[in-house]
Amino acid sequence: MSQKSRTLSPLDRDAVYSEIEAQLPALNQFAKRLAGTDADDLVQETVVKALQSSGRYQSGTALKSWLFTIMKNTFCTSYNKRKREVVGFEDSFINKMSIDPPQEWAVLGTELETALNNLGHGSRQSLMLVAWGVSYDETARICDCEIGTVKSRVSRARRILGERFDIAVTS
């Protein structure tokens, strides 16, 4: 059974409005429990929605329950919206958003390229292959050497670069 909006006669409308007005103290009390300091806004929004939907209200049903349901749904909708809204940024988030100036990155990139070029060919090749995700076994095959040699080259290259850029290297 669909509920179509029906036009209330002026007498019916006045009766519903009077009944809603009579429920205001109970609405205020319920709103204070739900919304605390925002209770007045919640009551106002509930009353506006109830008046807009008064054509759906069927006389003889529990108006108080109908109003409380509107209030609860209004509160839940508002609460869910507020949960998704970002009001401000946490300090740690702001720190993550900031990046170093591009000049510093360019200088660091140039320094890294120079440091890599100063490594021996075997060490540079082994380090780059492993850094790109190639396994030690595959790297040993590509470099035509033993896996132990690859591990030594990579370890040495990491240590040299770590010292150059003052980074602690862990094995």
Phi and psi in degrees as a GROMACS rama.xvg file:
@    title "Ramachandran Plot"
@    xaxis  label "Phi"
@    yaxis  label "Psi"
@TYPE xy
-83.1686  147.617  SER-2
-103.071  102.096  GLN-3
-87.5357  146.455  LYS-4
-67.7791  133.441  SER-5
-119.439  152.458  ARG-6
-84.8045  126.469  THR-7
-84.2606  143.481  LEU-8
-70.2517  158.21  SER-9
-53.8021  -36.0423  PRO-10
-67.6477  -45.1108  LEU-11
-62.9438  -43.4289  ASP-12
-61.4207  -46.1947  ARG-13
-61.7926  -37.6302  ASP-14
-65.744  -44.0995  ALA-15
-65.0277  -43.4811  VAL-16
-61.2555  -40.2594  TYR-17
-65.8166  -39.9704  SER-18
-66.4921  -39.2676  GLU-19
-63.8376  -43.6469  ILE-20
-60.7167  -37.1722  GLU-21
-66.9785  -24.4604  ALA-22
-88.3774  -3.29013  GLN-23
-55.268  -43.1604  LEU-24
-60.7873  -41.7272  PRO-25
-67.0236  -37.8641  ALA-26
-63.4473  -42.9485  LEU-27
-60.2788  -43.5836  ASN-28
-65.078  -44.4457  GLN-29
-64.8059  -40.974  PHE-30
-63.8321  -37.6681  ALA-31
-64.2495  -36.4301  LYS-32
-69.8821  -35.5227  ARG-33
-79.4941  -50.4781  LEU-34
-112.628  -5.22153  ALA-35
61.3034  -118.075  GLY-36
-70.0604  -16.69  THR-37
-93.4689  17.0009  ASP-38
-60.9649  -42.1109  ALA-39
-61.4481  -41.2145  ASP-40
-64.4291  -39.7157  ASP-41
-65.9126  -41.7985  LEU-42
-62.3786  -46.1027  VAL-43
-60.1783  -46.1127  GLN-44
-65.0717  -37.1976  GLU-45
-64.4471  -45.2888  THR-46
-64.7846  -41.3592  VAL-47
-61.1385  -45.9815  VAL-48
-64.3101  -38.9087  LYS-49
-65.4484  -42.4276  ALA-50
-66.3536  -38.4768  LEU-51
-67.091  -30.7466  GLN-52
-101.682  12.4276  SER-53
-59.6893  -23.4041  SER-54
-66.475  -21.7464  GLY-55
-86.5799  -19.8044  ARG-56
-68.671  131.406  TYR-57
-105.129  120.501  GLN-58
-59.839  145.226  SER-59
98.9733  -15.9383  GLY-60
-91.1442  166.81  THR-61
-74.7795  102.207  ALA-62
-62.2128  -40.8755  LEU-63
-60.1135  -44.4256  LYS-64
-63.5468  -40.861  SER-65
-62.0185  -45.55  TRP-66
-65.988  -41.1696  LEU-67
-65.4256  -35.9952  PHE-68
-65.8614  -43.4605  THR-69
-59.6585  -43.8387  ILE-70
-64.4496  -45.632  MET-71
-61.9363  -45.2864  LYS-72
-64.4896  -39.3229  ASN-73
-63.3962  -44.3254  THR-74
-62.7551  -46.3014  PHE-75
-62.9479  -42.6408  CYS-76
-62.3807  -45.4656  THR-77
-64.3841  -42.1786  SER-78
-61.7609  -45.2665  TYR-79
-64.4886  -36.5507  ASN-80
-65.0036  -44.3078  LYS-81
-64.6377  -33.3158  ARG-82
-63.1986  -34.3158  LYS-83
-83.7619  -19.5754  ARG-84
-78.962  140.815  GLU-85
-103.42  112.886  VAL-86
-80.8675  -43.7982  VAL-87
-149.082  -179.349  GLY-88
-109.347  141.882  PHE-89
-72.8064  153.571  GLU-90
-58.2324  -40.9271  ASP-91
-65.2556  -32.2134  SER-92
-68.8311  -40.1352  PHE-93
-63.0982  -39.863  ILE-94
-63.7395  -35.6524  ASN-95
-70.3005  -29.2125  LYS-96
-75.0735  -27.9759  MET-97
-79.3131  142.723  SER-98
-124.677  157.048  ILE-99
-68.6266  153.451  ASP-100
-57.8978  146.033  PRO-101
-60.1602  -27.3556  PRO-102
-61.0186  -41.328  GLN-103
-64.2802  -38.6041  GLU-104
-65.2785  -39.6149  TRP-105
-64.1412  -42.2432  ALA-106
-65.4804  -45.0234  VAL-107
-61.6229  -40.4346  LEU-108
-62.9534  -42.0885  GLY-109
-64.8487  -42.785  THR-110
-62.8741  -40.1709  GLU-111
-66.306  -42.6655  LEU-112
-60.41  -43.0803  GLU-113
-63.2916  -44.6974  THR-114
-63.7349  -39.7391  ALA-115
-65.7872  -40.5198  LEU-116
-66.8965  -24.73  ASN-117
-78.7331  -13.506  ASN-118
-73.6063  155.637  LEU-119
-66.1719  157.539  GLY-120
-55.6732  -47.6478  HIS-121
-62.3614  -43.605  GLY-122
-65.5805  -44.5861  SER-123
-61.9851  -46.022  ARG-124
-63.8938  -45.2998  GLN-125
-62.6036  -46.1296  SER-126
-61.0945  -46.089  LEU-127
-64.4409  -42.1435  MET-128
-63.3037  -46.0817  LEU-129
-64.726  -39.9219  VAL-130
-63.5107  -31.4779  ALA-131
-80.8905  -1.23037  TRP-132
99.0619  6.88832  GLY-133
-75.0876  137.088  VAL-134
-66.07  161.405  SER-135
-63.1592  -40.0145  TYR-136
-60.2953  -47.8247  ASP-137
-65.7855  -38.8324  GLU-138
-62.4711  -42.2916  THR-139
-61.586  -39.5907  ALA-140
-64.9942  -45.0167  ARG-141
-64.436  -41.6237  ILE-142
-83.2718  -5.78536  CYS-143
56.9696  53.7559  ASP-144
-148.908  178.193  CYS-145
-77.06  155.306  GLU-146
-63.0449  -35.4265  ILE-147
-62.537  -35.9063  GLY-148
-66.2946  -41.7483  THR-149
-61.475  -46.0624  VAL-150
-61.2531  -40.8527  LYS-151
-64.5323  -44.0913  SER-152
-62.1812  -44.6663  ARG-153
-65.0107  -44.0118  VAL-154
-61.5537  -45.4954  SER-155
-62.7534  -44.9543  ARG-156
-63.1344  -41.8525  ALA-157
-63.1068  -41.8947  ARG-158
-64.339  -44.2636  ARG-159
-63.1223  -45.7919  ILE-160
-67.0071  -38.0859  LEU-161
-60.8085  -42.8289  GLY-162
-66.7127  -41.3663  GLU-163
-61.4984  -40.2849  ARG-164
-104.905  11.2833  PHE-165
53.9527  51.7001  ASP-166
-119.734  131.324  ILE-167
-72.0471  125.439  ALA-168
-104.093  125.686  VAL-169
-109.427  145.696  THR-170
